[in-house]
Amino acid sequence: MSKELSEMNEKDALEVVKGMTIEDMMIEVLSSQKQVKASQEAIKKDVEEVRSLAIEIDKKVHIDDVEASEIKSIISRQSYEFAKEYFDNRKVVPSANLFASKKGQFIRVQHSRLKHHFNVTKYTHIKHTEAEKAISYLKSLSYGLFTPFETRETPKQKEIIELENKNNGDDVA
């Protein structure tokens, strides 16, 4: 009967109710309450499913191409500045090859730190929702934060220096 009442217009529903006993009305109210509770439970279950799906999607959506390009751009700019600071601190004017090698080293170090900080194997696996945090993290890096191991002369850089010294006749062996 409650479905019939809910589908009627107000005037017709009042006419039906006039003919009901109090007992019938109580049964109707209790039936309606059960339907409302069942609807609330169904909605609650649906909301929980949607939340669960949102969490799963959040885990799977990685940074997009625009965010990846911005991260690469920041890393490249900072690597140039870090390499410049490295050589300025040593009061050395590097060759283009040596500077490029040192810049590449700082690119690798920043990528490594970024991946470690966000616990991913590739920087492109950073969650889309954490893209701004990744950018802020990169911008917070400064030359002074790098360890001596991270800024050391690599074997390749030592080789470049040795070859350039030989070519310049500066070999002191």
QUICOR-V984286 format. One record per backbone hydrogen bond with DSSP energy under -1.0 kcal/mol. NH is the residue of the N-H (numbers start at 1). CO is the residue of the C=O. Records with the same first field share a line. If there is no record, write none. Layout:
NH->CO + CO
This chain:
5->1
6->2
7->3
13->9
14->10
15->11
16->12
17->13
18->14
20->17
25->21
26->22
27->23
28->24
29->25
30->26
31->27
32->28
33->29
34->30
35->31
36->32
37->33
38->34
39->35
40->36
41->37
42->38
43->39
44->40
45->41
46->42
47->43
48->44
49->45
50->46
51->47
52->48
53->49
54->50
55->51
56->52
57->53
58->54
59->55
61->57
63->126
68->64
69->65
70->66
71->67
72->68
73->69
74->70
75->71
76->72
77->73
78->74
79->75
80->76
81->77
82->78
83->79
84->80
85->81
86->82
87->83
88->84
89->85
90->86
91->88
92->87
99->95
100->96
101->97
102->98
103->99
104->100
105->101
106->102
107->103
108->104
109->105
110->106
111->107
112->108
113->109
114->110
115->111
116->112
117->113
118->114
120->115
125->122
126->123
128->61
130->127
131->128
134->130
135->131
136->132
137->133
138->134
139->135
140->136
141->138
145->142
146->143
151->147
158->154
159->155
160->156
161->157
162->158
163->159
164->160
165->161
166->162
167->163
168->164
170->165
